[in-house]
Structures are given as structure tokens and as C-alpha cells.
Amino acid sequence: MNRRLGFVCLTVILTLSVHAASRAADADIAASADSESPSGRGARRTAEDFGIPHVAFINHQIEASWDDAGIRPSKEATDGEWCRRIYLDVIGRIPSLEELESFEKDPSSTKRAELVDRLLGDEYVDEYARHWTDVWTTILIGRDVENELVDRPGMRQYLRRSFARNIPYDRFMEELVTAAGVNRNADGVEDFDGAANFLSGKLEEGGVQAAAKTAQIFLGIQVQCTQCHDHPFNNHKQNQFWEFNAFFRQVRALRRFEGSRDVQSVELVDEDFSGEKGDNPEEAEIYYERRNGLMKVAYPVFVDGSEIPRSGYLPGKMDDGTEYGVHRRQELAQLMRGSSLLPLAIVNRMWGQFLGYGFTKPIDDLGDHNPPSHPELLDGLAQRFREQSFDLKELIRWIVLSSPYALSSRSTSANASDDPSLGEPPLFSRFYMRQMQAEQLYESLLTATKADRAGGEEAATMKDRWMSQFIIAFGTDEGGDSTTFNGSIPQVLMMFNGDLTKKATSVDKGGFLNEVAKNGTSNSAKINALYMAALARKPSAREIKTANAIMITRKGDAVGALQDIWWAVLNSNEFIINH
């Protein structure tokens, strides 16, 4: 980029960076009039038109909470805002310019529900599976790409197939918790099971992490806090952790080597467990130490107190036909499937995924010590989700067609108090803005610039390579998600000058920017196209003025000016925010 234009581009970035906040302030007076009208009008109409009682249930519960709190919701999001939001949340990228324009031109009063049907249907099944594979890879195994006991391609292969087929969530849980086989799909491997990657890196030290993560992810309870002592602030006890841990004592992670001492794969196998002393398979006890030094014994007991046989033997038959033994992980999966915590935990997680906040904070810490913001809604959705055979796509449909999801992200004087970032329980009277996940940003940059996409594992490997730079630049702990773009120097440099940004702003033949520059329309139309492609809106008068100033400074170099504007738009806060 021409250095003498750097200050101009930074001015554009600053203008765009505060755009969302300034829109909220500027819209406050106008929105107060809108909030007098029935809240979430379009979302309720959709629920009635399509006969979706579960959406109506959500709306009723949320609107009742607004009445109780004495607040009024923001007005509905524009079609462009909602379209950008739904593409990001359901398939993990912003809409292409063509997809956005097609949606905005659609005169149908039910076009939002119809778009949801399309995004959840066969047309976008590959992108749906790719996005939720990204989400659940992070949930299940984190972002640590160096863990030699976990094979990320194997994990992704299992997840892609699962989400492409939309397997029921209870079956999804069971396959992960009971997986056995080799975690890496290499040539000649007959017993590959990609689901094994969930536990393959969590079985050291007696499976402490296996127990902790299984309970946290699938039951929404943080039993790891009671590994060493009773929890001081809730009713979780130390014995409950070790009783839950006992379910994982029959499974082992065996390292397979091929030609060198580098780990090539890990195989999960179930074996008889003879107890920690190694001499009592009929009881197969484990031991833990209380804080006072007293040693206690534990057997497999579920969190609700349900016990299974204490035997460490795997199921078998004696010579006389008598059956003996128990498969502890399979028993655990059945107990989890029947537990009320399973649907509660996933409903809470998915609500937080789409609305920015769950009904509890954190989302994976359910219990009397952490009451949900909307208990009747959480319980009701969990019950309906179970009755719907644990269909994740149906749960997504209910959430994204609801009133709170359809609202603008602009706060008003009538709902300014609804600010969960200050520690208050969320009331969902507006859409809470949040930064894109790193994978969404990557996919959105590809979409906004019409970049060529690789397929299958090659695409995932390319994304991993970019993500590793992204995660380091964002400085997150343990490879986790960053929650804010705080403008640190590594972040700015990566977004300003990274390879993906360079490709995005290239004017090479066939690229998006080249197509816009050569399409024969006016400069104003070209600038509109850039803003619509990246932000799903047209530029404001102030932004048009700045863009025109760049055109003048470029002295007739329209392509160079468009390149400067496009670079600035992609580097704006508004681009990386889901709003």
C-alpha cells in the first residue's frame, strides 16, 4: 500500500471502528419510538405462520422477563444485519454479496424462516458440517495442535460425518464417551474411530481429565473443582468426582509406533480393571485422599447417586453360562442419556453460542449455586429438545427464529440497563455484539474476497496454519478463544499485513476486488459493493465522504483507491464483530 495514504486508511479504520457504537448512540431517540411497538413483531409472525410452538414458547418467556424487568427491547435488526448474523452463526461465514442481495430483494414475508431452512438443509450441508466441526473440535480437544496424543484430522473426520448426518445429540455424546479404536485414519488401519480423540489425550493420571471434561461438556457441571476437596460454595463433594472418575478406569490409551519413537497414533482399548491395588477385580476400587490425610474408597456412582456393579471385569460369560462383569463407560453413557442434565447443558451451550450469553455464567456450571437467568425457559427448552429426539438442527431453528435473536444490537434508553458485560443477568432485550470466532473470521475473509477454497482436510490444514498465527497473536491461554479484539500490536500487524489480508486486497484478475473495479458501474456503486460484501450495509454519508477523499488523493487511480478502501473495511472492528 502507498505509504502516503496510510494516514487516510487509518482514518477510515477509526471511522469504522466506532461505527457500531456511534450507530447505537445516534439511534437511541429514534429507537425509543420503535420500542413502543410490539416487541419482536416479525419473529412472532414467523412462529405463527409456520406453526412452530417452541419458538412461540421462547418468545413468551423472554417477553415476560422484559415485562418483569420494566424494559423494552430494541427494534428488529435490518434484513442485512440479520442475514449476516444467521450465516455467521449457522454455517460459520458471512454471506457472499450475491447471497445477501438475493435475500434483501426477496419480497416474501417468511423469507427469514425460509433462509433458515436452506442453511440447515442439503444445499449448505458441507458448510454446516465444516462450521460445527470447527466449534466442537475446540470444545472437545481445544486448540492445542501440538498434543501428540490427539489426531485433529481424525477428530474432524468424525465430527464432519456426524454433523453432515445430523446424528441425534444423545448418540453423539455416547459415541464420544464410549469410543474404542485407533484415533488416526492411516493406511492399513481397520479399527479407526475418530471419536476416540475426545478421550485419547485425557486418560493420563487415572483419567482425571476424562472425568472432568466429560462432566463439564455434556452435563454442565464442573466436578474438577472437587478433585482435592469438597467445593466450598456448592454441594459438589470430593467423593462425587472420584466416583465419576471410576467409570473411566477400564479404558486405556495405547501408543502405536511405526518405524520411530514418534507417536503415530493412539488406540483406546477397554480392559479388565483389578482395582488400584491390582488384586480385587470383583470390587475394583479406587482411592482418594481427604484434606485431613484420610484415605477413602470410591466405586462408580453417577452424579445423581445411581450406582452400577462394582466389578472391574468387562462383560463375559462363565462356563456355566452365568454372565458377569460390566462395561463402565457404556453404563455411564446410558446414565448420562437419561439424566436431565444432558439436555439442560446442551440447550444452555447452544443458546450461548447464538445469543452471546447462556442462561448461566459460565455455561458449563449448572447447579443451585448458579441459578439460570430464565429457569422456566431453560427447563422448557431442555424438555422439548429431549422430546424432539435430541435433534440439534431443530434446536438451532427454534433459537434463530425467536424474538431475541431477531433484535438489533443497538441499545436504547429503554433497555440500557440490560448489560451482562457488567455482571448483570442477561435479559436478551437486544442482540449482544461479540467478536467472530477465529475460524469465522478466516472463512469470512475467504467469502468476502471470493478466494479459492481448498477441499477436505487440505482446507482444514490451511486453516490450522493460519489459526496458529492467529492464536499466538491473540495471546490466549491454553489455545482458547479470545473474547475481544483489544488492538494489540501483534493483532494489528497480523490483520494489516498477514498473507490472507494481502490475498484479500489483491487486484489480480479473477479476484473480488478486480471484479468490482472492472464492472463498469459508478465509483459510488463500487464503494457500496465493498461495504455490502464485508458489512452487509451501505456506507454512511461520512464514510462516503472519506472514500471520495481517497479517490481524489489517488488522482484517478480508481483501482488503487478501491484497494485502500477495501483494506480499511476488512480491518475495521465492524468486520470482525457479529452484530
N, C-alpha and C positions, 0 to 999 in steps of 0.2 A: 504494500500500500504506500502511496506517495506520502512522505513524511509531513509535508506542509499541510496535508489535510488531516493529520492526526488529531489536531485540536478540534476540528469540526466534527469528526466522528465521535470523539469523546463527548462533545456537547449533545449529539444525538442520543448516545447511550444514557447520559444523565437524564435527558428528557424522558426517554422510555422507561428508565429505572424507577422514576417516581410516578409513572403514568397511572398505575393501578391505584396508588394511594390518593393521587390528586383526583381521579375519577370518583373515588368514594366520597371525598370531601365536597366536590362540586355537585355531586348528585344528591346530597343529603336533603336539601329543601324539596327538590323535585320528587325524590323517592318517598317523602313523607306523605305526599298525596296518593301515590300508588299504594302505600301500605294501608290506606283506608279501605281499599277494595278487598274482596275476599282473597285470603292468602292462598298461594299455590293453585290458583284457579285452573291453569292448564293441566297441571298434574292430576287434579281431581277429575277433570273431564276425561282424561285418558283412562283413568281407572274405571270410570263408569262406562265409557264407550266400549272398552274391551272386557268388561266384566271380570276384573281382577280383584277379588275381595281382599287379598292380602295387601295390595297397595293401598286400598281404602283404609284398612286397619292401621297401617303405618301413618297415613295422613291424619287419621282421627287421634291417634295417640300423641303425635307430635304437636298438632294444633291445640290439643287440650293442655299440653305443657306450656305453650305460648300464652294461652289464656291465664293459666295459673300464675305465671311469672309477670303478667301485665306487660308483655312486649308484643310488638307487631313485626312480622317478617319483612325482609327485603322483597322487592318486586322480583318477578321471574327473570332469569337470565335470558339474554337475547338468543336467537337461534344460533348465531355464530359462536357465542360463548358456550352454549350447551353442547353443540356439535363437537367442538374442540375437546371439551371435557369428557364426553362419552367415548370418543375414540381413544383418548389417553387412558382412561380407566378400564375399558373393556379389552382393547387389543394392544395397548402399550405404545401408541404413537399418535401424533396429531393427524388430522385428516389432510389428504392432499388437497390442493387448490380445486381440482375437479370435483372431489367428493364434497367439499364444503359448498361450492357453488351449486351443485346439484341439490343438496339438502335445502339450502336457503331459497331456491327457486321453486321447490315443491309446494304447491298450494294446499296439500292435504292437511286437514285439522288433526290427523292422527299420525303425522309423519314421524314424530319422535318415537312412538311405540313401534312403528314400522322399521325405523332405523335400528332400534334395539334388537328386533327380531333378526334383521340381516346380520348384525355384528355377532350375534350368538348362533347364527346358522351356518350352513355349509360354505357360503361364499367367503367367509373370513375365518374358517376353522383353523387354518395353518397359523394365521397371525394370533388368533385367540390362544392357541396352544403354545405358541412361542412366548407370548407375554406372561401367561400364568406359569409357564416353566421358569421364566426369569424370577417371578415373585416367589415361587415355592422353593426354588433352588437356594435362594437367600435364607428363607425361613428354616429350611431343613438342614443345610450344611454350611450356611454363611458364605462369605466372600473370600475365604482363605484358599487361594488357588495353589498353595504350596503343600497342603496336607497330603502326605503320601499314602494315607490310609483311605482316602476318598478319591473316587474317579468321577470328576464332574461330567464328562461326556456320558458316562453310564447313568448317572443320576438324571441328566437332562433327557436322555433317550426314554427312560421310564416315564418321566413327567410329561413329555410331549405326547406320548401314546395315550396316557391316562386322560389328559385334558382334551385331546382330539376326539376321544371316545366318550368323554363326559361321564366317566365311571362314577357311581354314587360315592359320596364323601365317606360314608362308613366303610365301604370296601377299600377306598383309597387309604384310609387310616390302617385298616387291617393288613393290607399288603406291605405297608411300610414297617409296621411293628413286628410282623411275623416273617419278614423276608429271609430267605436262605439261598445261598448260591454265591457265584462269583460276581464281584461288583464291576468288572471291566469286560466289555464286549470285544475280546480279541479273537483273532483267527484260531479256530480249533476249540474254542470254549463252548461247551454244550450246556452247562448249567448256569449261564449268565442270568442275573437278576439285578437290574439297575436299582431297584428299590433297596437293595442291601446297603447302598451308600448312606442311607439315613443313619444306620447304626454302626457301620464299619469303622468309623473313626471315634466312636463313643464308648467302646467296651473296655478300655483300659481301666485299671484301678477298680476292678469289680463292677464295671458298668455304671459307675456313678453318673456320668454324663448321659448315658442312655435313659436312665430313670428320670433324671431331671428334665431333659428336653422332651421326652415323650409326654410327661405330665404337663409341662408348660405349654407345648404347642397344641396338643389335642384335647386337654382337659381344662386348660386355662388356670392352672394352679402352680405356684412356684414352690414345689417341695424341696428344691435345692437349698432353700433358706434354713431348713431344719435338719440338714445333714449332720451337724455337730451339736445341736441343742434345740430344745423347744423354741418355737417362734415367740418372741416377746410381745407381739402386737396382734396376733390372730390365734386361732385354735389349732393350727398345724403343729403336730408333735414330731419329735425326733423318731419315734418308733414308726410313724407312718412313712417316712422317707425310706427307711431300711426295709420295711415290709413291701413297699412298692419296688424297691431295688431287687428284692428276692426273685421277682418274676423274670429277671434277665440273667440269672445265674446258670442257665443251661446252654446259653449261646456263647460261642467263641468266634473270634476273628482270626483266621489263619492266613498268614502272609505266604503268597506264592512268588517264587523267584524263577526267572528264566535267564540262565546264562551269566548272571552277575548278581551282586548282592543288593542291587537297587530293587526296591519293591515294585513289582509289576502289577499285582492285583491282590485283592483280599477276598477270602471266601468265608462267608458266615455259615457255621455248622452248629447244629444242636447236638449236645452230648449229655449223657447222664451226669448229674451233679451229686457228689457224695457229701456235700456239706463242707464248710470251711476247714474242718478238721480232717476231712477226707475219709472218714470211717463210718458214716451214718447215712447212707442214701435213702433209707426209709423215712428219715426226718429231714435231712438235707438243710440243716440250719445255717444261718449266718450270724455274725456277732457284730455289735457296735458298742462304743464306749460312751457312757454318760459323762457329763462335765465333772462329776464327782469321782470319776475313775471307775465306777461300777460297770462291769461288762453285762450286756443284755443280749438276749437271743431274739432273732426275727425269722418269721416264715412268710410266705407270700400271702398278703392280705390287701385287698383293694382299698382305695381311699374311703369308700362308704362302709367299710367293715366286712365286706364279703370275703370269705376265706375259700381257698381251694385246697386240695390234698397237699400235704407237706412233702410227699415223696419227690426225690430228685431224679427218679428214673423216668425216662421217656416212655410213652405208652408201648405196651407189648403184651404178649400172652405167655403164660406158663404152659408146661407140657400138658397139664390137665384142662387147658382152655381158660383158666382164670385170667382175667385182664388185670393189669397193674400199670402203675405209672401215670404221669400227667405231662402234657406239653404246656409249660408255664406261659410262654408268650401267646400261644393260641387262646388259652384261658383268659389272659389279660385282655386280648383284643375283644373277646366276647363281653367281658365285663365293661370295657370302655364303650362298646357299641350300645349297650343297654343303659349306660349312665346318662343322666340329664345333663352332665357337664359337657359331653361331646357336642351336641348341637348348640348349647349356650356359647361355648368357646369359639366355634367357627362363625356363628352369627355375629358375635362381638368383633371378631377379627375382620370379617368382610365388611361390616358397617364402617369400621375404622378405615379400611382400605379405600372406600368410596367417599366417605364423608369427612375424612381427615382426623376424626377422633372417634374412638369407640365409646361404648356406654360406661366403661371403666377406664381408669388410667393407673397403671398400664393395662393394655388389653388382655394380657395373659396372667392376670392376678384376680381371679374371681373369688368371692367369699364374703362372709358377713362383715369382715373388716374393711371391705372396699365396695360399698353399695353402688349399684349402677345408677346412672342419671335417669334412666327411663326403665324401671324394673318390669312394668307390665308389658312394654313393647319388646324388651329383650326376651322375656319368658314366652310371649305370644309368638314371636318370630321363630324361636327355637322349636316350639311345639309344631308350628306349621311346616318348618323345614323337615322335621322328622316325618310328618305325615306325607310330605312331598317326596319321600324316599331319598332324602339327602341329596337332592338334585341341585348342584351348585349354580347351574345356569338359571334355574328358576329363582333362586335366592338373589342372584345378581339382577334379574329382571325386576323383581319387587322393589329393590333398593333404588335402581336408577330411574324408575318411573314414579317415584314418590315425590311428594311436595318439597321436602327439604333439599333433595338432590337437584331440583329444578330451579332453585333460587339463585339470584345474583350474589356475587361475592362482595358487593358493595354494602357496607353497613349504613345505617341511618340513625337519626336521633331516637327512633322508636325501638331500636334494638342494640344500641351501643354497649349496653351492659352485658350482652352475650359475647364474652370474650374468654374462651377457655385457655388462651395463652397466659392469662393472668391467674390461672388456677381455679377458675370457676367451672362448675359442671357445664358441659356444652348443652345448648338448647336448640341448636341447628336452625336458627332463625335466618341464617344466611349461609352461603357456601363458603367454608373456610379455605382460604388460599393456602397452597402448600407447594413446595418445590417438587419438580418432577423427580422421580427416582432416576438414578444414573442410566439405567437401561432405557427408560423412556426418552431421556434426552438424546441418547445415541440414535435410537430408532427415529425420533422426530427430526433430527438433523438430516438423516438419510431421506426421510419423506419430503421435508421442505425443499430439498435440493434435487430431488429425483435421482439420487445416486444409485448406481447399480448395486444390487444386493446379491451376496453370495447365498448359497443354499445349504441347508442341513447343518452339520457340525462345523463346516468351514466358516459359516456365518457366525456361529457361536464362538469359535476360536478367535475370529477377528474382533468380535465384541469384547471378549475376555482381555485381549491385548490392550484395547482402548480403555476398558474398565480399570485395569491395573494401574494405569497412569492417572485415571480419574480419582480412584480411591486414595492413592498416595497423595495426590494434590489436595484432596479434601481433608486429609488428616484425620480420618475416623478411627475410632478404637476398634480393634479386632475385626477390621474389614467391614464394619457395619455401615448403615446408611447415615449420610449427613442430612441434617434436617433444615439447614439454612445455607444460603449462598452468602457468606459473610464478606466477600470481596477481598480475600487474602491474595497476596501476590502470586502464589502458585496457581490458585484458581483462575485468576485473571489471565495470567500468561498462557495457561492451557487452553482456555476458551478463545483468547485473542489469536494465538499463533499455532494451535495444535493442527495436526495433519488433517483431521476431519473438518475443522473450520476452513482450512486452506482449500480443501476439495469443495466445500460448500460454496465458497465465494469465487470459485474458478469460473472463467468465462469461456472455457473450452467448448468447442462445438458439441451440441447434443445435451449440454448441461442445462439446468433450470434457468440460471441467470442468462445464459446465452439465448435461450428461447424467449425470455421476457424482453431482452434488449432488441431482438430482431423481429418482434411480432407486428411491427408496423403501427401500433397504437400510439396515442399521445404519451408524453412523459408522465402526465398525471395518472393515466390508466396504468402505466408500468409501475409507478410507485404504489398505487392501490394494490396491484397484484402481489407485490412483495409483502405488504402488510397483511393482506388476506392469507397468503400462504403460510406465514410464520405465526401470526397473532389472531387470525380469524376475525379481523375487523379492518375497517378502512382507517387511514391516518387522520389524526385530528388536524385542525387548521394550523396549530402551532407546529406540528410535525411536518406538514406540507411546506410551511414557510422555511423550515430548516433544510428540508430536502431540496427546495428550489435554490437555496443559498449554495448548496453543494454543487448543483448543476451549473450555477453561474461561475463558481470558483474553478470548476473543471474546464471552463472555456470551450464548451461544445463537445467535450468528451463524454457523451451520454452513457456509454457503457461503463467507463471508469466511475462516473458518478453513481450509477446504479449499484456497482460493486461496493462502493463505500457505504451506501445506504443499507444494502443487504447485510454487509458485515456488521454494521451497528445494530440492526434489528435483531440479528441472531445472537448478539452479545448483550442484549438488554435483559434486565430482570424479568420483564413481562414474558419473554420467550420461555424461560426455564420454569415459570410458575404455572401450575394448574389452577385456574381461577374461574 
